[in-house]
Amino acid sequence: MPSISAVIITFNEQEHIGTCLKSLQGIADEILVVDSFSTDSTEAICSRFNVRFVKHQFEGYYEQKNYALSLAAYPIVLSLDGDEALSDELKKSVLEVKNNWKFDGYRFNRSNNYCGKWLRFSRWYPDRQLRLFDREKGRWTGPNPHDKVRMDKGARIKWIKGDLLHWNYSSYEDHIEKADRFSSIAAREYFKAGKKAGLLTAAGHGAWSFFRSYILNAGFLDGYLGFVCCRVTARASYLKYEKLRKLNNNTEKTDIKRDEL
């Protein structure tokens, strides 16, 4: 039976970190929290549990998560965010896997709570995530903020039952604020990778995002909040490419001015 290190990155997660840590009781042999210098009660709440608490300056989502992996005591890791927790069914599945470890990584569904409602469509469910894996055969990759675990070629992966519960947006305003912030991060990542965006690119991606999530992925079945979620998500897609276009344009103008000197 392999030991499991639960690794969690946090920043001002006082609302959900307690639920996250409780869900790991009896599952993890070590709980490691890597915190980006929270200013709320995150550290105080963690002190109530048997947690190894480390502070580390935030350098990016996948960078922070890989740093946490490097500190884990055991090769088998369960990687979570501070606003996520294991459902009872997922706890059972993880324990079964722990007692009979056969694969290199395990995927499971993530259920997203949007403004108090658990969405079941809109590309927000099943939202499969690979979070339980051998860190010697996998790691977090970018681009930020859409980080994901990438396993080595030939790694064996299996899906298991149960949901990873995710409280990602508490309000419409919260989603708007994060969409704006995340679109800026994504635009900079795309810019550094040399990607381009034309005059109509942003509008095309925004329209496609809404059509795909609301129509093709039946977001309308999630009711009014499904519409709101799909609309804001589409706006975020639009903003990402519009900000990328502006970054490209500003660079071109700078290059022109340099050539004129």
N, C-alpha and C positions, 0 to 999 in steps of 0.2 A: 504493500500500500504506500504510494508516494505521499510525501508531505506537500501541502499547498501553501504558497505565500499569496495572500490577498494584497494587492498593491493599489492604492487609491491616491489620485491627485485631487487637491482641494484648493479653493480660494473663496473665503466667505460662504461656507456651506452649512451654516448653523441650522438652517431649516430642515435639512434632510440627512446630514451626516450621521445622526444618531440612529435613524432607521436603517441606513446603509450598514453600519457596524453591527447592529443587532442581527441583521439577516445573515451575517457571516459567522455567528456563534455556532460552534459545533461543526463548521465546515473548514475553516482556515486554521492551519497550524501556526501561522504568523500573519499579523495584520500590520502592514506598513503604510503610513500616511505621509505623502510628500506634499507639503503645504507651501503655497507661494506668499507667505507672510500675510495671512488673513488678519483683518482688523475687527472681526466680529468674535463670536464665542466658539468658533470651530475648534480651536486648540483645547479650550476648557471642556468641551463635550467629549473630545477624543481622550482626554485624561481620565475619564470615567471608565474607559475600556482598557483591555490589555493590548495597547497599541504602541508601536514604535513610531514616534512622531519626528519627522525631519523637515527642516525648513530649507527651501532652495529657491533661488530667484527664477521666476518664470521666463523661459527662453523660447517658448512655443509649445503647442499641444503635444505633438509627437515627440519632441525633444524632452519635455518634462516626463512623459510616460516612459520613455526609454531610460531616462535617468532613474526612475523608480524601479524599473526592471533590474537595473544594474545593482541595486542595493538589496534585492530580495535574497532571503536566506536559502531558498529552495529553487530548483530549476522549474518546477511546475508552478505557474502563476495564474491567478485570477485577477484580471485587470479591470478596475471599475473607476467611475467618476464619483464624486461626492454626493451627487443627486440621483444615484442609482441604488437599487437594492434587489436581492434575489427573492422571487416569489417562492411560496412553499413548495410548489411543484418543481421549480428549478433547483431548490435546495436538495430535494430528494434525488433528482437526476445527477447532480454534482457528486453527491455521496456515493451513488452507484458507480459512477465513473472512477471516483477515487479508490473504491474497493476493487476495481477491475480495469486498470488503466491499459488501454490497448492502442490508442491513437495518439498523434502528436498534437492535435488541437481539437477543440469542440466548439461548435456554433450553437446558438440558441436565439429564440425570438426576443426582440425588445419591444415592450409596450410603452408608448409615450403618453404621458398625461399632459393635456393641453388645456390650460385655464380650468382645471378641475374635472375635465372629461377625458376618459381613456379612448383615444382614437383607434378605430379598427380598420380604417382604409387610408386613402390619401397618400400612399407610399410610406406611411408612418407605422404600418403594421403589415407583415410581421417584422420588418426592419431587422433582419438577421445580423447578428454580431458574433465575431470570433473573439472571445475574451478569456477562455480557459485553454492554456497552451504551454508547451515546453519552450521556455525563453531561449534555449540553445538552438532552437530551430525556427524561431519567429521573432519579429520585432515590429514596433510601430513605425509606420511610414506616413509621409505627407501626400498631397500638399495640405498645409494648415488652411482652415480649421477642420477640414474633412479628413482627419487622420483615420487610419485603419491598420489592423494587424496584417502583415504579409508574412506568410510562412515560406520556408525554403522549398525549392523544387523537390518534388517527391514526398513531401510531408503528407501524412494521412490525416484527414479531417472528417469528423462526424457531427451530425446535428443531433441534439438532445432536447427532450421535452422541457417545458417550463418557460416562463417569461422573466426577462430582466426588466424590472420596473424602473421607469425613467420619468422624473418630474422635471421636464425641461423648461416649460414656460408657464409661469404662474398667472400671467395676464397678457392681454393684447399688447399693452404698452411695453412689456418685457420682451415680447417677440419682436416688435418694431425696433427697439433699441439694439437687441442682439443681432438682428438681421443687418442693420446698418454697420455695426462693428465687424461682424463676420465677413460681410461683403468687402470691406476695406482690406481685411487680412488676406482674403482669397485673391483679390485683385493684385495685391503686392506680390503674392506668391506666383501668380500667373505672369506678371510682369518680369519677375526675376528669371522665370523659365523661358522668357522670350516669346510669349504668346501675344497675338494681336487681336484687336477688336475693331470692326468697321462701324460706320454710322448706324447701320440697322441691326448689328449683332445683338445689342442689349435687348431691343424690342422683340427680336425673334426668340431669344432664349427665355425671356419673361413670359411670352405668350405660350411657348411650348411647355414650360414648367407648369403653368396653370392647367392647360389642356390635359397634360399627362396625369397630373395628380388628381384633378377634380373630375375629369371625365373617364379617362382610360383606367385609372386606379380607384374609381368610384368614391372619390372624396365627398360627393354629394350625399352619400349614405351616412356620413357623420353629422348631418344637419348643418345648422348655422355655423357652429364652430369649425366644421370641416371646410366650409366656404372661406371663413376668415383665415384659417391656417393656410389653405392653398393660395389665397390671395397674397398674404404676406410673404410666403415662400417664393411666389413668382416675382414679387417686388425685389426680394433679395437677389434672385438670379439676374434680374434687370440691372440692379445697382452694381453687382460684381463686374459685369462687362462694360457698363458705362464708366465706371471708375478706371477700369483697365484701359479703355479708349483714351481717357483723359491723361493717364500716365504716359501712354505712348505718344500722344500729341505734345505734351509738355517736353518730353525728351527730344522729339523731332525739332521743336522750336529752339531748344537749347543748342542742338547740333547745328542748326542753321545759323544761329547767332555766332557760334564759334567759327564757322566757316567764313563768315563775313568779316571777322576780325583780321 
